[in-house]
Amino acid sequence: KRNNDQILSPVGNSLTVATNIKRKKSESETEANPTKYRQGTLTYFDKVNPIVYLQLLPDSVSTMERINELIDNAVQENKHNSSYEIGDHIIAQFTDDESYYRARIESYSDSTKTYAVYFLDYGNLDENVPVDHLFSYPDELKQIEAQTYKYSLENQTSQTWRKSVLPLIEEKQNETIDFYFINENQSIIRIKFSENDSHIYNNQPRTLNANISGTNKDCFYIHILPDSDTLICEMCELLETYKGEHQTSNQWNLNDLCIVFDNEQEKYFRGKILSINNENYDVQCIDYGNILVNKTNDDIYLLNNDELLKQSPLAQKCRLYGVKEENQKKAIEEVIKNITPTENVTITVQNDQDDSCMLVMLFRNNNEIVNDLYQSDNDNQ
């Protein structure tokens, strides 16, 4: 397991990885630093987020040769189905170069009668492939694992990625690159761009002390310490004083701000109307993040006080950095929702360009990193 110091220190963390992960030395590792660097072919990259797709060298070379032989044979046989299901593995002709590659059906458009496919050995999508450009999949191909692996680049936000790193990455597409793994489950890497490229990775994340204040299905909320303690106390006093009147003349509308009473806690909270079902309302407690469901007008009050209206929400929305969507939900259900509001946690902010949500690493008191529990080795299967 990694700890907070390892996350924040690229040099220390890479040494930990080099000494603790036991594996056979690849022929591709450079003689100058055989315990650190590997090589791969950069097949694809995300233009918005710091994500790259690599074929690992030299392992993929002979495998790709065999894959291409099988693809050529399958195309010559010219076997097609009349239609395909989402998730089917097929051979697809890529629109841009008219070559054939292994792929997986991602979606189908009724309007254009075309399929969107994901290329298993490269990482990119083609969203407009007609059915006659799809071929049946030989059994031997089914036994060969996808040859591209998805990695996040170390210490990059979406902004630094687009402004500083993307131009360098674009020059290296389909080229061999040197890289090494930053974390133990080998999902985050550092690419070598030059001998003096340390400035690219010096985007140290902000570190915050916090409490978990609430959870939803795919995100969680924090109170940043120590400031939020005082602000929460002040807010409670104001709400008791200015809880106001019930809505009488008109019904509540979506996104209306209000004061809501929680019967279980016997407390008042600032709220926002999220959904309306007849005379029942789902209300989010904006200073905590949790949602109170099926509230009636008896529990909802007008929010008329200027001081309460102007105060920004005290809960900050977060998602786990480097964790897939389905695993976000598992992490929240299995771990995060069970972290008590009194437990202090450490947050490192990896990307807060979107003010509405921070992508974070979440550390508990025992230095357990919640992200590491829910990161897959790769995202291409």
PyMOL commands that set and color helices and strands:
alter all, ss='L'
color gray80, all
select helices_A, chain A and resi 4-8+10-20+59-77+131-133+139-142+158-171+198-201+227-241+297-299+306-310+325-334+336-338+370-373
alter helices_A, ss='H'
color red, helices_A
select strands_A, chain A and resi 38-45+51-57+89-93+100-109+114-119+125-130+134-135+148-153+176-181+188-192+206-215+220-224+257-262+267-277+280-285+291-295+300-302+316-320+345-351+358-363
alter strands_A, ss='S'
color yellow, strands_A
deselect
rebuild
show_as cartoon
